[in-house]
Amino acid sequence: MALALAEKHRGAIINADASQVYADLHILSARPSSPEEAAVPHYIYGVIDGAHACSVAQWTELARAAIADARAAGRLPILVGGTGMYLKALLDGLAPVPPIDAHIRARVRGLPPVEVRAELERADAAMAARLHPNDPQRNARALEVLWATGQSLADWQARTTGGLADEVEIDATLVLPDRAELYARCDARFDEMLVAGALDEAARLQARNLSPDLPVMKALGVPRLLRHLRGEISLAAATVEAKRDTRHYARRQMTWFVSGGQARGWLATARRATP
C-alpha cells in the first residue's frame, strides 16, 4: 500500500516499526524486499545493530532527518509502521523525563513482571489503566519513572515538546482489516518466514550471545525460535507459540490505535482502509 502511494506520488517510505530498524531482523521483522527498497527510497530499515537498543528519542531523530532528506529531494515522506509509541513521539513530541538512575532501573527490571504490574496498579492506578497488563516493558518503564521522579509517567507525558504535528500537514490512514483475516495473515506470514530462513536468522542472533533484555532478542518470533534452538521445545511448538504471540500483539496494536490513537488530533480523521 505504501509502495503504491510512493510510486504514484513520488514518495519516500520511512520506517516506523520498532523491529524493522534492526539489521539482524530482516526476515523475522518482515522488512521490505530488496526489489521493493530499490523501487523508491526507503529510510530507517536495518540501520541499527542488534547489540544496541534503539530508543524512541533516537528513532525520532532518525525520522526527522529522513523527512528532511525526502522533502529536500522533492519527495513525499510516507511513514509506515505500527509502533504507535514512535509515531506519537514524532508527532506529539517527547516527554521531558529525566534520566533514570541505574540502580532504580535495575531494581525494577529485576522484578518479575507480575510484581511490577501489581506495584504499578497499587502506586499509580491511573497510569496502570493506560497500559496492557501483559506489556512488561511499558509497565516497567512506568514504574521506574514513578520511583525515580516521584511523578507519574502520565504527568510527564502531558508535558511533551518538540512534536511535528503542528508543523506539517498530516494525512493519516489506519489499516483495519477484518480481525479473522488479520489473524490468518499473521499465521501465514510466520510460515512464510520459516520458509525464507527465519530459523537461520534466529541462529545467527543466538551466536552473537547478546543480552536477552535487548529489543532485538524480544522481537516477535525470536524468543520461541531460540527456545527451539536450545532444544527446549520442538519447531512445531515454537511455531504455534510464535503465531499466538503475533496474534496477541496484533490485537493490542488495533486496540491502541482505535481506542487511543484516533482520540488524538493527528489520527482523529484516520480513514479505514483495506490491505
Backbone as JSON, one array per atom type, in Angstrom:
{
  "sequence": "MALALAEKHRGAIINADASQVYADLHILSARPSSPEEAAVPHYIYGVIDGAHACSVAQWTELARAAIADARAAGRLPILVGGTGMYLKALLDGLAPVPPIDAHIRARVRGLPPVEVRAELERADAAMAARLHPNDPQRNARALEVLWATGQSLADWQARTTGGLADEVEIDATLVLPDRAELYARCDARFDEMLVAGALDEAARLQARNLSPDLPVMKALGVPRLLRHLRGEISLAAATVEAKRDTRHYARRQMTWFVSGGQARGWLATARRATP",
  "N": [[0.83, -1.2, 0.0], [1.86, 1.29, 0.89], [4.0, 1.4, -0.84], [2.73, 1.58, -3.32], [1.52, 4.08, -3.03], [3.82, 5.65, -2.8], [5.01, 5.31, -5.3], [3.1, 6.47, -6.9], [2.91, 9.11, -6.02], [5.43, 10.19, -5.97], [6.97, 9.42, -3.63], [8.74, 8.81, -0.49], [9.58, 6.14, 1.59], [9.37, 5.79, 5.03], [10.48, 4.07, 7.79], [8.51, 3.09, 10.54], [8.51, 1.06, 12.37], [9.34, -0.78, 15.18], [10.91, -3.11, 15.2], [11.89, -3.41, 12.63], [13.94, -1.66, 12.38], [16.29, -2.89, 13.0], [19.32, -4.38, 11.95], [19.72, -7.07, 12.22], [17.31, -8.33, 11.93], [15.91, -9.12, 9.38], [14.28, -11.03, 8.06], [12.56, -11.95, 10.16], [11.32, -9.63, 10.97], [9.89, -8.98, 8.81], [10.82, -7.17, 6.86], [10.87, -4.84, 4.05], [11.43, -6.18, 0.77], [14.45, -6.53, -1.23], [13.99, -5.74, -3.99], [11.7, -4.13, -3.56], [12.71, -2.1, -1.92], [14.42, -0.97, -3.73], [12.74, 0.2, -5.52], [11.63, 2.64, -4.65], [12.91, 5.33, -2.58], [13.9, 4.19, 0.65], [13.86, 4.57, 4.16], [15.5, 4.2, 7.35], [15.5, 1.43, 7.71], [16.81, -1.51, 8.92], [19.07, -0.27, 10.11], [20.19, -0.2, 12.61], [22.4, -1.84, 14.76], [21.85, -4.96, 16.32], [22.97, -5.22, 18.83], [22.57, -2.93, 20.15], [20.09, -0.96, 21.74], [17.46, 0.66, 20.21], [16.3, 3.71, 21.02], [13.26, 5.59, 21.65], [13.72, 8.31, 21.38], [16.04, 8.28, 19.78], [15.03, 7.13, 17.45], [13.16, 9.11, 16.67], [14.88, 11.2, 16.02], [16.2, 10.08, 13.82], [14.0, 9.79, 12.14], [13.15, 12.46, 11.75], [15.38, 13.42, 10.37], [15.21, 11.83, 8.09], [12.75, 12.63, 7.02], [13.34, 15.3, 6.44], [15.34, 14.91, 4.52], [13.93, 13.57, 2.51], [12.07, 15.54, 1.78], [13.77, 17.52, 0.86], [14.59, 16.35, -1.44], [12.41, 16.57, -2.95], [10.38, 14.77, -2.47], [7.52, 12.98, -1.18], [7.17, 12.39, 2.19], [6.46, 9.28, 3.6], [5.35, 7.71, 6.3], [5.54, 4.52, 7.67], [4.3, 1.92, 9.59], [3.6, 0.09, 12.62], [4.3, 0.9, 15.19], [3.07, 2.55, 17.55], [4.04, 4.12, 19.67], [6.38, 5.26, 18.64], [5.36, 6.84, 16.54], [3.66, 8.56, 17.93], [5.51, 9.93, 19.54], [7.03, 11.27, 17.61], [5.12, 12.92, 16.36], [3.58, 14.14, 18.42], [5.5, 14.86, 20.22], [8.22, 14.5, 22.65], [8.23, 13.3, 26.02], [9.62, 15.13, 28.72], [11.22, 13.4, 30.44], [13.5, 12.9, 33.06], [16.84, 11.41, 33.11], [16.92, 8.0, 34.19], [17.91, 6.71, 37.28], [20.46, 4.28, 37.4], [20.46, 2.26, 39.33], [17.84, 2.21, 40.26], [16.54, 1.51, 37.89], [17.64, -1.06, 37.48], [16.65, -2.33, 39.71], [13.87, -2.31, 39.27], [13.7, -3.67, 36.79], [14.62, -6.09, 37.6], [12.57, -7.29, 38.93], [9.9, -9.73, 38.88], [7.63, -9.66, 36.11], [4.9, -9.78, 36.89], [4.93, -8.8, 39.47], [5.86, -6.23, 39.04], [3.7, -5.16, 37.63], [1.67, -5.39, 39.59], [2.63, -3.64, 41.6], [2.65, -1.24, 40.17], [-0.09, -0.91, 39.7], [-0.9, -0.55, 42.32], [0.51, 1.76, 43.15], [0.2, 3.67, 41.13], [-2.45, 3.85, 39.83], [-3.89, 5.1, 37.8], [-2.08, 5.4, 35.65], [-1.48, 2.72, 35.26], [-3.89, 1.81, 34.28], [-3.81, 2.71, 31.72], [-2.11, 1.06, 30.42], [-1.44, -2.15, 28.94], [-1.9, -5.14, 30.78], [-0.21, -7.24, 30.08], [2.12, -6.19, 29.02], [5.12, -6.05, 29.63], [7.4, -4.4, 29.28], [6.54, -1.69, 28.98], [5.09, -1.4, 31.35], [7.14, -1.7, 33.23], [8.7, 0.52, 32.59], [6.96, 2.62, 33.29], [6.81, 2.23, 36.06], [9.49, 2.56, 36.89], [9.94, 5.22, 36.25], [8.14, 6.46, 37.97], [9.21, 5.71, 40.49], [11.74, 6.87, 40.3], [11.35, 9.62, 39.86], [9.21, 10.43, 41.37], [6.91, 11.22, 40.22], [4.09, 10.52, 38.15], [4.34, 8.74, 35.06], [2.41, 9.5, 33.32], [1.99, 12.17, 33.97], [4.39, 13.31, 33.13], [4.21, 12.76, 30.41], [2.2, 14.45, 29.69], [3.45, 16.79, 29.29], [4.73, 17.0, 26.84], [7.07, 17.93, 24.28], [8.26, 19.41, 21.2], [7.02, 18.13, 19.03], [5.96, 17.2, 15.66], [3.41, 17.58, 14.75], [2.12, 20.06, 14.7], [3.49, 21.39, 12.79], [3.43, 20.35, 10.26], [1.37, 19.16, 7.55], [-0.78, 16.46, 7.95], [-1.78, 13.37, 6.66], [-3.48, 10.85, 7.69], [-3.78, 7.33, 7.63], [-5.47, 4.57, 8.75], [-5.07, 1.22, 8.86], [-7.31, -1.28, 9.05], [-8.0, -4.34, 8.84], [-10.4, -7.05, 8.65], [-10.64, -8.86, 11.67], [-10.42, -11.69, 11.84], [-9.39, -12.24, 9.33], [-6.98, -10.86, 9.56], [-5.66, -12.31, 11.6], [-5.36, -14.75, 10.29], [-3.62, -14.0, 8.29], [-1.41, -13.28, 9.8], [-0.63, -15.8, 10.79], [-0.06, -17.13, 8.38], [2.02, -15.56, 7.44], [4.09, -16.08, 9.26], [4.65, -18.74, 8.65], [5.64, -18.34, 6.09], [7.91, -16.9, 6.73], [9.48, -18.85, 8.0], [10.01, -20.54, 5.85], [11.53, -18.79, 4.37], [13.85, -18.61, 5.81], [13.89, -17.96, 8.56], [14.62, -19.41, 10.84], [17.36, -19.77, 10.55], [18.14, -17.12, 10.71], [17.48, -16.56, 13.37], [19.3, -18.28, 14.55], [21.72, -17.06, 13.92], [21.48, -14.78, 15.49], [21.5, -15.98, 18.0], [24.12, -16.9, 18.06], [25.51, -14.59, 18.51], [25.41, -14.06, 21.17], [23.99, -12.09, 22.62], [22.56, -9.81, 25.05], [19.65, -11.01, 26.65], [17.8, -9.09, 27.25], [17.75, -7.15, 25.35], [15.97, -5.34, 22.8], [16.01, -6.56, 20.24], [16.23, -9.22, 20.82], [13.83, -9.8, 21.86], [11.98, -9.58, 19.92], [9.06, -10.38, 17.99], [8.66, -13.81, 17.53], [11.38, -14.39, 17.79], [12.17, -15.17, 20.57], [10.8, -17.64, 20.8], [11.81, -19.23, 18.71], [14.47, -19.32, 19.51], [14.24, -20.81, 21.82], [13.61, -23.26, 20.7], [16.0, -23.74, 19.3], [17.69, -24.11, 21.43], [16.92, -26.55, 22.22], [14.71, -26.85, 23.83], [12.02, -26.87, 23.1], [9.96, -28.23, 20.47], [10.15, -27.51, 16.91], [7.62, -27.3, 15.86], [6.09, -26.66, 18.12], [7.27, -24.23, 18.81], [6.51, -22.72, 16.62], [3.71, -22.65, 16.87], [3.51, -21.18, 19.26], [4.79, -18.78, 18.57], [3.12, -17.81, 16.55], [0.81, -17.41, 18.06], [1.71, -15.41, 19.82], [2.08, -13.35, 17.97], [-0.51, -12.88, 17.03], [-1.72, -11.98, 19.4], [-0.26, -9.65, 19.8], [-1.0, -8.18, 17.55], [-3.68, -7.77, 18.12], [-3.46, -6.11, 20.37], [-2.22, -3.91, 19.18], [-4.25, -2.99, 17.43], [-6.19, -2.29, 19.29], [-4.88, -0.21, 20.64], [-4.58, 1.78, 18.64], [-7.23, 2.21, 17.84], [-8.73, 2.82, 20.2], [-7.07, 4.63, 21.48], [-5.24, 6.01, 19.71], [-6.89, 7.23, 17.69], [-8.21, 9.09, 19.15], [-6.54, 11.16, 19.43], [-5.43, 14.24, 17.95], [-3.88, 13.94, 15.59], [-4.72, 11.58, 14.47], [-7.36, 11.71, 14.32], [-9.0, 11.91, 12.12], [-8.54, 9.63, 10.74], [-8.7, 7.31, 8.07], [-10.5, 4.33, 7.42], [-9.03, 1.52, 5.92], [-8.48, -1.05, 3.52], [-6.17, -3.8, 3.17]],
  "CA": [[0.0, 0.0, 0.0], [2.77, 2.43, 0.94], [4.8, 1.4, -2.06], [1.87, 2.09, -4.4], [1.4, 5.52, -2.81], [5.11, 6.28, -3.08], [5.22, 5.31, -6.75], [2.12, 7.37, -7.52], [3.05, 10.5, -5.58], [6.85, 10.47, -5.8], [7.17, 9.38, -2.2], [9.84, 8.08, 0.15], [9.0, 5.37, 2.68], [10.14, 5.93, 6.27], [10.08, 3.01, 8.69], [8.05, 3.39, 11.9], [8.34, -0.23, 13.03], [10.44, -0.9, 16.14], [11.77, -4.25, 14.91], [12.49, -3.29, 11.32], [15.14, -0.81, 12.43], [17.48, -3.69, 13.32], [19.97, -5.08, 10.85], [19.68, -8.52, 12.47], [15.95, -8.85, 11.77], [15.36, -8.87, 8.05], [13.18, -11.96, 7.8], [11.63, -12.03, 11.28], [10.56, -8.38, 11.08], [9.18, -8.8, 7.53], [11.25, -5.94, 6.2], [10.66, -4.82, 2.6], [12.41, -6.94, -0.01], [15.42, -5.7, -1.96], [13.34, -5.06, -5.13], [10.81, -3.08, -3.06], [13.54, -0.98, -1.47], [15.04, -0.35, -4.9], [11.72, 0.88, -6.32], [11.55, 4.03, -4.15], [13.79, 5.46, -1.41], [13.44, 3.69, 1.94], [14.69, 5.09, 5.26], [15.5, 3.63, 8.72], [15.33, -0.03, 7.69], [18.04, -2.26, 9.17], [20.18, 0.66, 10.31], [20.68, -0.31, 13.98], [22.92, -3.15, 15.13], [21.05, -5.56, 17.38], [23.63, -5.11, 20.13], [22.17, -1.65, 20.72], [18.65, -0.72, 21.8], [17.05, 1.91, 19.58], [15.34, 4.4, 21.87], [12.27, 6.41, 20.96], [14.38, 9.57, 21.03], [16.93, 8.04, 18.65], [14.22, 6.95, 16.24], [12.59, 10.38, 16.23], [15.95, 11.95, 15.36], [16.38, 9.47, 12.5], [12.81, 10.09, 11.33], [13.21, 13.87, 11.37], [16.4, 13.56, 9.33], [14.7, 11.2, 6.88], [11.71, 13.51, 6.48], [14.02, 16.46, 5.84], [16.03, 14.45, 3.32], [12.92, 13.3, 1.48], [11.49, 16.8, 1.31], [14.8, 18.22, 0.1], [14.65, 15.7, -2.74], [11.12, 16.77, -3.61], [9.58, 13.56, -2.3], [6.52, 12.97, -0.12], [7.52, 11.44, 3.25], [5.37, 8.36, 3.96], [5.75, 6.91, 7.45], [4.84, 3.24, 7.64], [4.63, 1.02, 10.69], [2.6, 0.03, 13.67], [4.79, 1.22, 16.53], [2.39, 3.79, 17.91], [4.87, 4.93, 20.55], [7.26, 6.02, 17.78], [4.6, 7.85, 15.82], [3.19, 9.55, 18.89], [6.64, 10.76, 19.95], [7.4, 12.14, 16.5], [4.08, 13.9, 16.04], [3.15, 14.88, 19.6], [6.66, 15.29, 20.99], [8.74, 13.61, 23.69], [8.08, 13.73, 27.41], [10.94, 15.5, 29.25], [11.55, 12.56, 31.61], [14.94, 12.93, 33.32], [17.47, 10.07, 33.08], [16.56, 7.15, 35.32], [19.06, 6.18, 38.0], [20.73, 2.9, 37.0], [20.1, 1.34, 40.41], [16.38, 2.08, 40.24], [16.18, 0.73, 36.71], [18.0, -2.45, 37.71], [15.73, -2.87, 40.72], [12.58, -2.56, 38.62], [13.83, -4.7, 35.76], [14.91, -7.36, 38.25], [11.35, -7.85, 39.49], [9.04, -10.46, 37.94], [6.63, -8.77, 35.5], [3.64, -9.76, 37.63], [5.14, -7.92, 40.63], [5.92, -4.87, 38.51], [2.33, -4.76, 37.33], [0.93, -5.23, 40.84], [3.1, -2.43, 42.26], [2.18, -0.09, 39.39], [-1.52, -0.76, 39.97], [-1.05, -0.03, 43.67], [1.1, 3.09, 43.33], [-0.18, 4.6, 40.06], [-3.55, 3.13, 39.19], [-4.31, 5.79, 36.57], [-1.14, 5.02, 34.59], [-1.65, 1.28, 35.01], [-5.09, 1.61, 33.48], [-3.5, 3.05, 30.33], [-1.19, 0.06, 29.88], [-1.92, -3.53, 28.93], [-1.24, -5.92, 31.83], [0.79, -8.15, 29.51], [3.15, -5.42, 28.33], [6.09, -5.86, 30.72], [8.35, -3.32, 29.04], [5.94, -0.39, 29.29], [4.77, -1.37, 32.78], [8.39, -1.47, 33.96], [9.08, 1.91, 32.33], [6.1, 3.48, 34.09], [7.16, 2.1, 37.47], [10.81, 3.14, 37.16], [9.79, 6.67, 36.21], [7.47, 6.84, 39.21], [10.15, 5.57, 41.6], [12.89, 7.75, 40.14], [10.99, 11.04, 39.84], [8.11, 10.75, 42.28], [5.77, 11.66, 39.42], [3.58, 9.53, 37.21], [4.73, 8.89, 33.66], [1.31, 10.22, 32.66], [2.22, 13.6, 34.17], [5.49, 13.7, 32.24], [3.74, 12.7, 29.03], [1.33, 15.6, 29.44], [4.29, 17.96, 29.03], [5.54, 16.7, 25.67], [7.54, 19.07, 23.48], [9.03, 19.11, 20.0], [6.31, 17.32, 18.04], [5.81, 17.73, 14.31], [2.01, 17.66, 14.35], [1.71, 21.45, 14.46], [4.37, 21.99, 11.79], [3.22, 19.74, 8.95], [0.04, 18.64, 7.25], [-0.73, 15.01, 8.08], [-2.88, 12.59, 6.11], [-3.3, 9.57, 8.38], [-4.61, 6.21, 7.21], [-5.41, 3.46, 9.69], [-5.44, -0.02, 8.18], [-8.0, -2.17, 9.98], [-8.67, -5.46, 8.18], [-11.21, -7.93, 9.49], [-9.74, -9.49, 12.64], [-10.18, -13.08, 11.46], [-8.47, -12.2, 8.19], [-5.69, -10.42, 10.06], [-5.04, -13.43, 12.29], [-4.96, -15.75, 9.29], [-2.44, -13.47, 7.6], [-0.3, -13.4, 10.75], [-0.2, -17.19, 10.79], [0.54, -17.45, 7.08], [3.29, -14.84, 7.32], [5.14, -16.77, 10.02], [5.03, -19.9, 7.84], [6.49, -17.83, 5.01], [9.2, -16.54, 7.34], [10.25, -20.08, 8.2], [10.48, -20.98, 4.53], [12.53, -17.82, 3.9], [15.09, -18.73, 6.58], [13.79, -17.33, 9.88], [15.35, -20.19, 11.85], [18.78, -19.43, 10.38], [18.31, -15.76, 11.22], [17.49, -16.69, 14.82], [20.56, -18.94, 14.93], [22.78, -16.05, 13.87], [21.31, -13.97, 16.68], [21.95, -16.79, 19.12], [25.58, -16.97, 18.03], [26.08, -13.32, 18.94], [25.41, -14.04, 22.65], [23.53, -10.78, 23.07], [21.74, -9.81, 26.26], [18.24, -11.32, 26.36], [16.98, -7.91, 27.53], [17.75, -6.24, 24.2], [14.74, -5.44, 22.0], [16.15, -7.49, 19.12], [16.07, -10.58, 21.33], [12.44, -9.96, 22.28], [11.1, -9.38, 18.76], [8.13, -11.48, 17.76], [9.22, -14.99, 16.9], [12.76, -14.68, 18.2], [12.29, -15.99, 21.78], [10.29, -19.0, 20.59], [12.77, -19.96, 17.89], [15.65, -19.55, 20.32], [13.94, -21.95, 22.7], [13.76, -24.46, 19.87], [17.42, -23.95, 19.02], [18.3, -24.61, 22.66], [16.42, -27.9, 22.46], [13.69, -26.83, 24.87], [10.73, -27.19, 22.51], [10.03, -28.61, 19.07], [9.89, -26.41, 15.99], [6.17, -27.17, 15.74], [5.61, -25.93, 19.3], [7.76, -22.86, 18.69], [5.69, -22.09, 15.6], [2.4, -22.4, 17.47], [3.64, -20.1, 20.25], [5.12, -17.53, 17.87], [1.9, -17.34, 15.89], [-0.08, -16.91, 19.1], [2.26, -14.12, 20.25], [1.85, -12.35, 16.92], [-1.94, -12.54, 17.04], [-1.97, -11.18, 20.59], [0.33, -8.33, 19.58], [-1.84, -7.51, 16.56], [-4.89, -7.32, 18.81], [-3.11, -4.95, 21.2], [-2.0, -2.78, 18.28], [-5.54, -2.48, 16.97], [-6.83, -1.64, 20.43], [-4.19, 1.06, 20.91], [-4.87, 2.78, 17.61], [-8.66, 2.52, 17.78], [-9.22, 3.46, 21.43], [-6.2, 5.71, 21.91], [-4.68, 6.8, 18.62], [-7.87, 8.05, 16.98], [-8.66, 10.16, 20.03], [-5.58, 12.26, 19.3], [-5.7, 15.06, 16.79], [-3.2, 13.52, 14.38], [-5.38, 10.42, 13.88], [-8.79, 11.88, 14.54], [-9.71, 11.76, 10.86], [-7.96, 8.48, 10.03], [-9.63, 6.56, 7.26], [-10.37, 2.87, 7.4], [-8.58, 1.07, 4.61], [-8.22, -2.48, 3.43], [-4.8, -4.0, 2.65]],
  "C": [[0.87, 1.26, 0.0], [3.58, 2.54, -0.33], [3.99, 1.96, -3.24], [1.7, 3.6, -4.27], [2.69, 6.25, -3.18], [5.37, 6.35, -4.57], [4.3, 6.3, -7.44], [2.41, 8.83, -7.22], [4.51, 10.91, -5.35], [7.19, 10.54, -4.3], [8.45, 8.69, -1.77], [9.26, 7.41, 1.38], [9.93, 5.41, 3.89], [9.61, 4.93, 7.29], [9.67, 3.53, 10.07], [7.7, 2.09, 12.63], [9.56, -0.49, 13.9], [11.37, -2.06, 15.86], [12.51, -4.1, 13.59], [13.69, -2.35, 11.28], [16.41, -1.63, 12.57], [18.01, -4.47, 12.13], [19.85, -6.59, 10.99], [18.32, -9.13, 12.16], [15.38, -8.5, 10.4], [14.13, -9.73, 7.82], [12.13, -11.88, 8.9], [10.88, -10.72, 11.53], [9.78, -8.08, 9.81], [9.52, -7.47, 6.87], [10.97, -6.0, 4.7], [11.78, -5.59, 1.89], [13.36, -5.99, -0.72], [14.8, -5.03, -3.17], [12.4, -3.94, -4.68], [11.61, -1.86, -2.62], [14.18, -0.24, -2.64], [14.04, 0.48, -5.7], [11.58, 2.35, -5.94], [12.49, 4.13, -2.95], [13.13, 4.94, -0.13], [14.41, 4.18, 3.03], [14.46, 4.3, 6.55], [15.14, 2.15, 8.73], [16.69, -0.69, 7.89], [19.25, -1.39, 9.43], [20.8, 0.58, 11.71], [21.19, -1.72, 14.23], [22.16, -3.67, 16.34], [21.67, -5.48, 18.76], [23.25, -3.82, 20.85], [20.65, -1.52, 20.69], [18.35, 0.64, 21.17], [15.98, 2.56, 20.44], [14.34, 5.19, 21.02], [12.91, 7.72, 20.5], [15.3, 9.4, 19.83], [16.13, 7.88, 17.37], [13.65, 8.27, 15.76], [13.64, 11.26, 15.55], [16.17, 11.41, 13.94], [15.21, 9.82, 11.58], [12.8, 11.54, 10.87], [14.22, 14.09, 10.24], [15.91, 12.97, 8.01], [13.63, 12.06, 6.21], [12.35, 14.72, 5.78], [14.71, 16.08, 4.54], [15.05, 14.21, 2.18], [12.36, 14.6, 0.91], [12.5, 17.6, 0.48], [14.91, 17.65, -1.31], [13.33, 15.83, -3.51], [10.22, 15.56, -3.52], [8.62, 13.7, -1.11], [6.93, 11.96, 0.95], [6.31, 10.6, 3.64], [5.87, 7.48, 5.1], [4.89, 5.66, 7.51], [5.27, 2.39, 8.83], [3.63, 1.12, 11.8], [3.1, 0.33, 15.06], [4.24, 2.59, 16.92], [3.2, 4.7, 18.79], [5.83, 5.8, 19.74], [6.5, 7.17, 17.12], [4.12, 8.95, 16.76], [4.32, 10.5, 19.3], [7.03, 11.74, 18.85], [6.39, 13.26, 16.3], [3.67, 14.75, 17.24], [4.31, 15.41, 20.42], [7.04, 14.3, 22.07], [8.48, 14.19, 25.07], [9.46, 14.02, 27.98], [11.31, 14.71, 30.5], [13.06, 12.6, 31.84], [15.53, 11.52, 33.27], [17.14, 9.29, 34.35], [17.83, 6.59, 35.96], [19.23, 4.69, 37.69], [20.32, 1.9, 38.07], [18.59, 1.13, 40.47], [15.93, 1.24, 39.06], [16.47, -0.75, 36.93], [17.05, -3.1, 38.71], [14.38, -3.22, 40.09], [12.68, -3.71, 37.63], [14.16, -6.06, 36.35], [13.69, -8.02, 38.87], [10.6, -8.68, 38.45], [7.98, -9.52, 37.37], [5.33, -8.67, 36.29], [3.75, -8.85, 38.85], [5.23, -6.46, 40.19], [4.51, -4.35, 38.27], [1.54, -4.51, 38.61], [1.33, -3.95, 41.56], [2.64, -1.19, 41.52], [0.7, 0.15, 39.65], [-1.75, -0.17, 41.36], [-0.63, 1.44, 43.77], [0.63, 4.12, 42.3], [-1.28, 3.96, 39.22], [-3.96, 3.77, 37.87], [-3.39, 5.43, 35.41], [-1.29, 3.55, 34.25], [-2.84, 1.01, 34.11], [-4.84, 1.92, 32.01], [-2.64, 1.99, 29.65], [-1.79, -1.33, 29.93], [-1.19, -4.32, 30.0], [-0.12, -6.82, 31.33], [1.81, -7.43, 28.64], [4.24, -5.08, 29.34], [7.03, -4.68, 30.52], [7.76, -1.96, 29.42], [5.53, -0.29, 30.76], [6.02, -1.09, 33.6], [8.83, -0.02, 33.78], [8.26, 2.85, 33.21], [6.48, 3.42, 35.56], [8.51, 2.74, 37.78], [10.76, 4.66, 37.13], [9.15, 7.17, 37.5], [8.45, 6.79, 40.38], [11.29, 6.59, 41.51], [12.54, 9.23, 40.3], [9.93, 11.43, 40.85], [6.88, 11.24, 41.56], [5.36, 10.56, 38.46], [4.11, 9.8, 35.8], [3.65, 9.65, 32.9], [1.49, 11.73, 32.81], [3.34, 14.11, 33.27], [5.01, 13.74, 30.79], [2.81, 13.85, 28.68], [2.12, 16.85, 29.11], [5.21, 17.72, 27.83], [5.9, 17.96, 24.9], [8.22, 18.56, 22.21], [8.34, 18.27, 18.96], [6.15, 18.02, 16.7], [4.36, 18.03, 13.93], [1.55, 19.07, 14.03], [2.5, 22.12, 13.34], [4.08, 21.49, 10.38], [1.77, 19.33, 8.78], [0.12, 17.11, 7.22], [-1.97, 14.38, 7.48], [-2.71, 11.18, 6.66], [-4.28, 8.52, 7.88], [-4.4, 5.05, 8.18], [-5.92, 2.21, 9.01], [-6.04, -0.98, 9.19], [-8.73, -3.29, 9.23], [-9.53, -6.22, 9.17], [-10.28, -8.73, 10.4], [-9.42, -10.94, 12.28], [-9.21, -13.16, 10.29], [-7.06, -11.81, 8.64], [-4.96, -11.57, 10.75], [-4.56, -14.5, 11.31], [-3.71, -15.29, 8.55], [-1.21, -13.52, 8.5], [0.26, -14.81, 10.74], [0.52, -17.54, 9.49], [1.9, -16.77, 6.93], [4.4, -15.54, 8.09], [5.58, -18.02, 9.28], [5.96, -19.48, 6.71], [7.87, -17.44, 5.53], [10.08, -17.78, 7.53], [10.82, -20.59, 6.88], [11.61, -20.07, 4.04], [13.83, -17.86, 4.69], [15.07, -18.09, 7.95], [14.58, -18.08, 10.94], [16.85, -19.91, 11.76], [19.07, -18.03, 10.92], [18.35, -15.77, 12.75], [18.79, -17.33, 15.31], [21.72, -17.96, 14.89], [22.7, -15.1, 15.07], [21.83, -14.72, 17.91], [23.47, -16.82, 19.21], [26.24, -15.68, 18.5], [26.14, -13.19, 20.47], [25.02, -12.66, 23.2], [22.69, -10.91, 24.34], [20.29, -10.12, 25.9], [17.31, -10.14, 26.6], [16.92, -6.93, 26.37], [16.48, -6.42, 23.37], [14.84, -6.46, 20.87], [15.94, -8.94, 19.55], [14.64, -10.87, 21.78], [11.46, -9.8, 21.12], [10.24, -10.6, 18.53], [8.79, -12.62, 16.99], [10.58, -15.37, 17.41], [12.83, -15.53, 19.46], [11.85, -17.43, 21.58], [11.26, -19.83, 19.75], [14.06, -20.24, 18.65], [15.43, -20.7, 21.29], [14.07, -23.26, 21.93], [15.23, -24.77, 19.62], [18.18, -24.44, 20.24], [17.82, -26.01, 23.02], [15.32, -27.98, 23.49], [12.31, -27.21, 24.35], [10.94, -27.57, 21.05], [9.78, -27.4, 18.19], [8.39, -26.2, 15.83], [5.6, -26.38, 16.91], [6.04, -24.47, 19.25], [6.9, -22.08, 17.69], [4.32, -21.72, 16.15], [2.47, -21.21, 18.43], [3.94, -18.76, 19.59], [3.9, -16.96, 17.16], [0.92, -16.76, 16.9], [0.4, -15.54, 19.6], [1.96, -13.02, 19.24], [0.39, -11.92, 16.89], [-2.28, -11.65, 18.24], [-1.44, -9.75, 20.4], [-0.53, -7.53, 18.59], [-3.11, -6.98, 17.21], [-4.6, -6.1, 19.66], [-2.86, -3.71, 20.35], [-3.32, -2.15, 17.85], [-6.25, -1.74, 18.09], [-6.21, -0.28, 20.69], [-4.6, 2.13, 19.9], [-6.35, 3.18, 17.6], [-9.11, 3.29, 19.01], [-8.36, 4.64, 21.86], [-5.77, 6.61, 20.77], [-5.68, 7.73, 17.96], [-8.38, 9.2, 17.85], [-7.74, 11.36, 19.95], [-5.81, 12.99, 17.97], [-5.1, 14.51, 15.51], [-3.79, 12.26, 13.77], [-6.9, 10.54, 13.98], [-9.6, 11.63, 13.26], [-9.18, 10.59, 10.06], [-9.04, 7.72, 9.28], [-9.43, 5.07, 7.47], [-9.96, 2.46, 5.99], [-8.36, -0.43, 4.66], [-6.85, -2.69, 2.83], [-4.79, -4.09, 1.13]]
}
